[in-house]
Amino acid sequence: MDISLTGELGDFLRSRRARIRPEEVGLPGHGRRRVPGLRREEVAQLAGVSVDYYIRLEQGRGPSVSDAVLDAIGRVLRLDDTEQQYLRTVARPAARRTAAAGPAPQRVRPGLRLLLDTMEKAPAFVLGRRMDVLAWNALGDAVAGFSQMPAEERNMPRQVFLNPQAHELYPDWPAVAAETVAYLRLDAGNHPRDKRLATLVGELSLGSEDFRRLWADHQVKEKTYGAKRMRHPVVGELTMPYETLTVTGEPDQMLVVYTPEPGSRTADRLTLLASWAASPAV
């Protein structure tokens, strides 16, 4: 089972063709078109390949395709670096990781857990495959409440799309939702036979119309750095820049660290939250 990634190469290329106006690439934009964007024969012409070759590529019937051809198509479709890498991944299914039904549970190294605990002033956590939350520090728990969730719900897409409080928690929920799906697409491209990921996508698709719409957009995006606003029930709104670091030796794990500016209102509120979390329950 390929998670809705059956035909992903064609779906991805068609979605990217649709967003390019002919006049953007020097072609006449007048005349009737059955679909928006570039036609397949126009992409082939601009990329310097035969129409038949490009059609077979979109249909997943093409031969092993070279980097040069994929780069040429990427230039025509104006792919960014992440999209270009994704194109290479889905164009070569034999080279993709094929972990299927029951991969071993991911483990966080003791040294990484120790590193988390030393970050007393920065909320931090570790994400694994499918954006599962694998570990966190005390302040990260105080912000997100990971320890209060059932283990199967410690997953960022589930929290964003199936948690009834998500829209209240994230004032910029549409942006958070789009970013989450775009990263999940990258994971799916690398692991097309992952049955647990297939189950997750199916669950989210059934439970959220927004997820279905965003999944169908075929957007892909790395989770590297940015800023996120959260509305915490105890200390109020937090505006937190974040950095995401790949864990050396564990390519499917990422360390996410929120980095509020020292002296900012958010930093002060996090200090208050840390004190509140450390206080014994009465």
Beta strands, then each sheet from edge to edge (+ up, - down):
strand 1: 124-127
strand 2: 133-136
strand 3: 225-232
strand 4: 236-247
strand 5: 250-258
sheet 1: 2+ 1- 5+ 4- 3+
end
